[in-house]
Amino acid sequence: MPSPTVLDTKRDRLIEILQGYEHVVVAFSAGVDSTVVAKAAWLACGENAEAVTAVSSSLASGELDEAKELAAKIGIRHRVIHTQEFANSDYAKNAPDRCYFCKTELYDQLERLLSESVGNDVVIVNGANLDDRGDHRPGMRAASEHHVRSPLIEAGLNKTDVRELARSWDLPVWDKPAMPCLSSRIAYGVEVTPERVRRVDAAEQFLRQTFGFREFRVRHEAGELARIEVPLADLPTLLEPSHRERVTAEFKRLGFRFVTVDLEGFRSGSLNVVIPVEQLQRFSS
């Protein structure tokens, strides 16, 4: 019998941790991290596991449908709730701690919902992995305040481990690019509104469907300016004259006044470079 691999050991530890929770609710976004947690929760707890997807204007097109399909594939019970973070002025003003208010709204709603329908013995879990600990994640502070657990971190899984585990479980999102909420595309200090996130969503859908781009961003800067980030290998496609004209026309139709292409290419979290280090430390602690 072959000896277990390091990933096997981490997988078994993940399931063991979730078994110890007994009744688990997964904050389920349909990204690879929360999908792996949902799969592990179902294996560990069966009918005592549930996945809950939050819907608001900041959820990109197609993500809810994918969440429903993934939950059905896994076999886990799935519920959809509607969050109201856009009604919070602290969220809308879009300071670097915006995510804190979004996650607080999510966890507040989950706690109310579950206390009514399940009871107080349920544990809420998220999809944070080891690699998330070194990034700007004010949402982790909200998780801590609400006693939300991070089983991937507890089991010692980083992002590479998560993708490998997803592939071994035949989960179709194993290589899915990161898909943070649409509000993360809005430059800090520019008010987050449903209109602006819808504009970003439509622009990204256009680029995805027209050119087949997979990992990219449309950043919404001040002055209704769009800054497009694509991998450097995709820049020639985007800048081909007829494509450039088509993109410019569509983005202006959507309501952008200016359309730019970032020559540094795609970088996850590129908006965070404008945050002073002392603020990063304060917002993340």
N, C-alpha and C positions, 0 to 999 in steps of 0.2 A: 504494500500500500504506500503510495507516494506521501512524503512528509508535507504538512501544510505549509503554504507560502505565507509571507508576511501579510499579504492582502487577505488570505483566508483567516488568519488570526484576527485581523482588524474587523472583518465582516462578522465573525462569530462574537467578538466583543460588542459590536454595535447591536446585534440582535439580543444579546444578553442584557445590555443596558436597558433596551426598550422593554424587554420582558419584566424587568424590575419596576417599570412604571405602572404596569397592569392596564390602565386605561389611557390611551394616547390620542391626542389631536395634533395633527401636523398642519402648520401654516404652509399651505401648498400653492406654489406659484407656477408649477410646471417647468421650472428650471431643473437642471440635472441634479443639483444638491437636494432640493426638497423632494424630487421624485425618488431618489435613492432612499431618503428617510421614510417616505411613504411606503415603499416596497418593504423595507426592513420592519417598519411598524406593523404591516399586515402579516409578515412572516412571524413576528414576535407575539402579536396580540390578537390577530384574527378579527373577530367581530367587535372587539374592544378597541379597535383602531379606526380613526376617521380622518379624512383629509378635508380641509376647509380652504376654499379659494376666495380671496377678497377681490371685489370688483369695484372699480371707480374709473374716472376719466383717465387716470394715469396708466391703466392696463392697456398694453398694445393690442392691436387687432389680431385676432386668431389665438391669443393666449388662453382665453377661457375655453374655447373649443378643444384646444390641445390638452388642457387640464382635465376636462371631462373624459377625453379619450384615454389618457394615461391612467386615470383612476379606474376606469372600466377594465383596462388591460391588466392592471395590478390586482383588481378585485376588491379594493378598499372602498368603504362607504365614502361618499363625496357630498359635500354641502357647499353652497355658494352664499356669501354674504355681501352686502353692499356697505362700503365704508364712506365716511363723510369728511375726509381730511381736508378737502377743498374749502369747507366751511370754516376752518380754523385759520385765523389771520396770521398766526405764528408760522403755519405751514405755507400759506400763500405768499408771504413776504420773501421766502426763499433765501434765508440765511444758510450758512454751511451746516447747520443742525436741522435742516428741513426733515431729514429722514427720521429723526427722533419723534417728531410729532405724527408722522405717518404711522410708524410702528406702534406708538402709544395708542392711536385710534384703533388700529387693528387688534392689539392685545386687549384693550378695554372691551371692544365688542365681543371678542372671543370669550372673555371671562364672563360677561353678562349672559351670553347665549348658552354657554356650557353649564353655568350654575342653575339655569332654568330647566335645561333638558337632560343633563347628565348628573349633576351634583358637584361637590367640591373635591372629589377624589381624582379628578382628571389632571393629567400633565400635558401642558402645551409645549410642543417642540418646534424648532425651526431648522433650517438647512445650513446654518453657518458651519464652515469647516476651518481647519487649522490656518489656512492661508488668509482667512478673513481677519485674523487677529491683528495683523500688521497694517491694515488698510484703514482709511477714514470711514468708520462705521458707527455714526451716532445712534443708529438703530439698535446696536448691541446694548447701549445703555438702557433703552426702553425695555429690551428683553430682560435685562438683569432686574430692573425695577418690578417687573411682572412675574419674576421667577420662571421665565421661559427657559427650557433646557436646550442645549445644543449637543445632541448625541454624537454627531460626527466629530466634534472637537473632543468630547469625552472618550471616544473610541480611538482617537489619534489619526483620523483620516484627513489628508490634504486634498487639494483639487484633483491632482493626478490619480490618487487612490479612488476618489469618488467616480471619476470617469471610467476607470478600469472596472470598478464594481458594477456600475451601470451597464457596461458592455457585457460583463459576465452574466448579468441577469437579463440580457436581451432587451434592455430598455432603449427605445429608439432615440431618446434624447442624450445618449452617452457622449455624442460629439456636438451637441447643440451649443452655439455661441452664447455667452452671457447675455441676458435680456433684462437689464434693470428697468425700473419703471420709467415711463416717459418723462416724468418730472425731472429726472436726473439729467435730461438733455438741456434743461433751461439754465442759463448762466446764473450764478448766484447774484442776488440783488435784483434780478428781473422777475416781476411778479409771476407766480405760477397760476395760470388760469386754464379752465377746460378748453377754451379756444386755442390757446398756444399749444397745449399738449396734443390736441386733435390735429393741428397743423403739422407738428413734428411727425405724428403717426402716419398721416397721409403722405408726407414727403418720403419717409422711410419705406412705406409700402410701395410707393412708386419706384424707388431705386431697386428694391428687392425684386419686384415683378418685371421691371424693364430690363435690368442688366444682370440679374441673378446674384447680386452681391449677398454675402452671408454675414460677415462680421464688419460692421460699419456703424457710424452714428451721424445723425443730423443734429448738430448743436444749435440751439436757439439763443443767439446773443442779443444784447441790447440793440435798440433801433430796428427791430424786426429783421435782423441779419441772420442768415443761415450759414453755418460753417460745416461743410461736409468733410467727414473723416472716412477714408477708405484705406485698406492696406496699400502700401506703395506699389505692389504689383498690379493693382486695379486702377491706378491713376491714369495710365494711357487710355484706358477705356472711357473713363469719365471725361477726360479732356479732349477726346476726339471731337472736332468742331461740330459735327451734326448732333452728337450726344450732348455736348456742352450747351448748345442752343436749346435743345429739347428740355434739358433739366432746368435751365434758367426760366424758360417760359412756364413750365409746370409749377415751379416753386413760387414764382410771382403770382400765378393764378391762385395759389393756396394762401397768399397773403404776406409772403416775405417781401421786403423791399429790396434787399440786397442778397446776392448768392455768392458765396466764396467756397474755395476748396483749400483745405489745410495741407500744405506741402510736406508736413512732417508725417502725414498718414494717420492711420487709426491708432489711438492709444486709449485703453480703458481708463476711465477716471480722469481724463485730461483737464476737466474743469477744476479739479482740486488743486492744480498748481498755483492758483491765485490765492489760496488760503494761507495766511501766515502760519508758521509752525506752532506758535503759542495757541492760536485758535484751534488748530487741528487737535492739539493735546486736550484743550478744554472741552471741545464738543464730543470727543471720543471717550472721555473718561466718565 
